Structure formats: C-alpha cells, structure tokens
Amino acid sequence: MASYDLASLDDVKDYLGMTGSDTIVDDLLEDLVTRVTVAFHKYCGIEQFIAKDYTEYQSGSGTPDLFPKNIPVNSVSLLASDYDWTWGTDSTYTATDFAILDDRIVLKDEVFPEGLRNIKVIYNAGYTSAPEDLKQVCIMEVARLYKLKDNIDVSQKSGPDGSVTKLQQGFLPDTINILKRYSSVGVY
C-alpha cells in the first residue's frame, strides 16, 4: 500500500465482512485503495492528503494573498519574492511578515509583487492521518468497486428477463459532498 493511502486493507476487509487472507483479493483491495485515494487527490486538486513538504513557484498577483496548492497549510519554512529567481536573503519574508489564514498565506503589510512564478514558497501541508470522513468514503468507494468488479455499472439484476439497473458513473453523492470540503481553493 502507498504511504498516502486513506484506508488500510484491514479497514476495507472489516467493512466488507471479510476474514482470513487471500493474496489475490488482498492485492486487489490494496490496489483499489491506492487508486481511489489518487482519484480523490485529483478531484480535490491536491498532491495528497497526508502531510508532507512542498516547494511551489507561484505568480504574484498584486494582492496580499497566496494560495498554496495543497491544504491544510501547517507551516511555511520559506517565502520569497524574486524576479531573478536567485532567492537570496534580501528576497525572503520573515515569519512576522505573513500569517497562515484559511489555507492561504497572507502578507501583513504589503502585497505580493505581480510577476510570473516570482514567488517561492516551501511549506508543509496535509493531515497527520486520514480524516475519518475521507477514510470512510474511501472504504465505501473501494467496497463498491470490489463488489461490482464482475458486473461493472450493474447495480441490480431482476426477474427472469435479466433486466438490469445501471449505476451512476463516478463517485457516490456522499463522497462528492465530503470531497468538496477538502478541495483546494487556489488558482493555478
């Protein structure tokens, strides 16, 4: 399993009521957890939910606000503005020059100068562990995919005529509602 996965194999197996070990099934479930987690990342416009360090080069907008791609922002170790991209000490903001507010970095007494990728930010973002609501919808989406692996998009077969009811494509509505809470608001 990937270090950034939102759920464990045991979480999914508990949800599905599975006991014992079957290498083929276990490998499939682990792969599905990773695939669903990556799909969640893409949907939310972030690299991953689990905390890690990032380096980004953003374009100054003439406003005091900078929106890092990954959220929540935990800390900033470097914030600098430099048209020449030398990132010397004369271009670096100190910790007293800015604050982290609502998943954005805000300069206290000035604005970020306009320019193309003239702002460098090194920061840490993400959660120490998967939030419970994200973990649960990941488990549910994995279970759904696993149960439907032999009948993709068929939710129900009824009667002797073999009529079927099709599932909606994409994530479940509850999943989408939860993912919206974790979507990055940055403009790229």
NORQUI-V453326 format. One record per run of one state. SS is the DSSP state (A for helix, B for strand, O for the rest). FROM is the first residue (numbers start at 0). TO is the last residue. If there is no record, write none. Layout:
ss & from & to
SS & FROM & TO
SS & FROM & TO
This chain:
ss & from & to
O & 0 & 7
A & 8 & 15
O & 16 & 21
A & 22 & 43
O & 44 & 48
B & 49 & 49
O & 50 & 50
B & 51 & 57
O & 58 & 63
B & 64 & 65
O & 66 & 71
B & 72 & 80
O & 81 & 87
A & 88 & 90
B & 91 & 91
O & 92 & 93
A & 94 & 96
B & 97 & 100
O & 101 & 102
B & 103 & 106
O & 107 & 117
B & 118 & 124
O & 125 & 125
B & 126 & 126
O & 127 & 130
A & 131 & 146
O & 147 & 152
B & 153 & 157
O & 158 & 161
B & 162 & 165
O & 166 & 171
A & 172 & 180
O & 181 & 187
